[in-house]
Amino acid sequence: MPSPALLRISRLDQKRLLASPLRQELLDVLARLGTASLTELGAVLGRPADGLYYHVRLLMRVGLVRSAGTRMRGGHREAVFRAAARQYAVRYAPASRPHVQAMNDIVSAMLRLGIRDFRRALAGGGTRFEGPRRDLWAIRTTGWLRETQLGQVNRAIGALARSAGRHEPGGRLYAVTVLLTPLDHRANRTGRRPRQRGGA
């Protein structure tokens, strides 16, 4: 039975598990690979396979990962797993204190992953910093958006997620982290609009 295209994560137990950067990575990569063994997951993530079983088991317990049976490889049988969906979206509601805390923890884990990935790519080799095929970006900008412009930004983020969320055999694995947030909780005491910043 194929995985559905999208699973909306709304249960608190699922959200709490995704406060772990490693479990977010596991779910992301498994959703792209289709089915994979712990050995394959470990190779992609650069982690020992035996350390991943505990996390895969937890994700299975809350229904985010499923068993895909077993297969023969190198003369022995190995378990294979698949993500419960090809794409995930975390529902922010309900706005109870436990759900708010879980969302904050999930986003903190995403940002920690993004910082780690950026640092490793910046320090490592084979990264392009300029040109149409550059593969390292850090962008922050601010602007006053009307509802129609906010809709355009949301469509662009959705298109980016669809474009980047693919599995192309032989391709290089990338991560894209995007954050959109209103800033009207900040007091604008000067009445001046800040300058926009460009990408780095």
N, C-alpha and C positions, 0 to 999 in steps of 0.2 A: 504494500500500500504506500503510495508516494506521500511525502510530507506536504502539508498545505503551504501555500505561498507565504502567508503571514499569520503569525500568532501574536495576539495582544496579551501581554503579561499584566495581569491585574491582581493576582493573589499575593498577599503579603509574604507568604513563605517563599514564593518564587523571587520576589523582589529582594528579600533579605539575602538570599544566596548570591544574587548578582552584585552584592557589595564587594565581592572578591574580584580583583583584577584578573586573576588567573581563570576564574570560572567564566568571566566575560570573554576572555580570549578563547577559551575552549569552545564556548558556544558559537562565537563568531566563525572560527576556523571550521568547526564541524558542519555548520550550516553551509559553508562554501564547498567543502569537500564532498558532501553527500553522505557517504559512509566511510568510516575509517576505523582502524584499530588503534589501540593505545600507542603502539610502536610508531605508527604513521603520525599520530597527533604529536607525540614527543619529538619526532624529527622536524615537523613544521615549526613547533614552538621552541625548539632548542632546549627541551627539558627531558629529564629521565622519564621513561614511560611508566615505570612502577609508581612514581609519585603522582600520576594523574588519575589513577583508578578511584581513589577516595573522592575526588572532585566530580568525576563522571558519575559515580554512584549517587552522590547528593543531587546532581542535576536530573538523574533518572527518577529519583524519589519524588521530585515535585513535577515531573512530567515535561521537562524541557529537553531531555535527551531520551532516546529509546534504544533498546537493543535491536540490532539488525541481524542477529543470528551469529553464526560462526562460519569460518572458511579455512581452508587448508593453505598454509603458507610456509615454505621452507621445510616441509615434512611434518609440521605440527599444526594443530587446530588453534585458531585465535578468535577471540570475540571481536565483533565489529559493532559499531554504534552509529546512530544517525541523529541529527537534530530533529526535534519535533516539528520544525518548520524551516523553510528556506530563509525567512526573514522574521525578525522580532521587532516589536514596538512595545515599549513599556508605557502603560496607561498611568498618568500622573494622579488621577482621581482614584479613590476618594481622598479628601484632604484631611483625614484624621492624623493625629500626631504620629502614630507608628508608620503610616504610609508616607508622610512628609519626610520622616527620618530615613526611611528606606530609600526614597528618591534621592535625597542628599547624599547618601552613602554610595548609591549607584553612580551618580555623576562624579563624585570625588574619585571613585575607582577609574572611571573613564579618563578623567583628566590626568591621574597618575600614570596610566598607561600611555597617554599621549606624550607626557613629559619624558617618560623613560624612552619611548620609541624615538622621539626627536633627538635626545642626547646621544643615543646609540648611533643613529644615522649620521648626525653631525660629526661624531668622532670616527666613524668607520669610513671605509673606502667605497667607491663606486656610486657616490651620490652626486646628482647634478643639481647645481644651485641656480642655474640660469637657462634661458631658452625655452622653447615650446614644450620640451619634454623634461623640464626640471621635475625632480621628485622629492623635494623638501621645501615646505612652506610653513610659515607661521604668520597668521593674519589676525589683526584685531582692528576694528574700525567702529566708529559710532556715528549715528545719524538720526535725524528726526524723520520717522516714516509715517505716512498716512496709511489707512487701512488697505488701499489698493496696492501700495508699495510693499506693505508687510506681506500681502498675498503673493507678490512676485518673489520676495525673499524666500517664503516657505516653499513655493514651487521650485525655485532654484536648489534649495537644500534637498528636497525630495528627488530631483533629477540627479544631484550629486550622489546621494545615497544609492540610487539605482545603478548609476554608472560605475561607482566604485565597488559595489557589492556583488562582484562576479567571481567566478572561478574559471580561469582560462588555463588549461593545461600548458605547462611550460612557462607561464607568466611568473613574475616576481610578486611576492606577497606584500601588500601595502595596508596601512591603516589610515583612515580619515576620521578625524575628530572635529565636530562642529558644535558650537554652542551659540544659541541665540537667546538673548535675555533682555527684557526691558530694564531701563535704568532710571525710571522715574521715582524710585525709592531714594535717589540721591537729591539732596537739596541743591538747587541752582541759585545760589545767593547773588551771583554777579549779574545774572540775566544774559550772560554771553554764551554763545555756543562754542563748544570746544572744537579745536582743529581736528580734522580727520587724519588718522594715521594710515599709512600704507602697509603693505606686506613686507615681511623680512625674508 
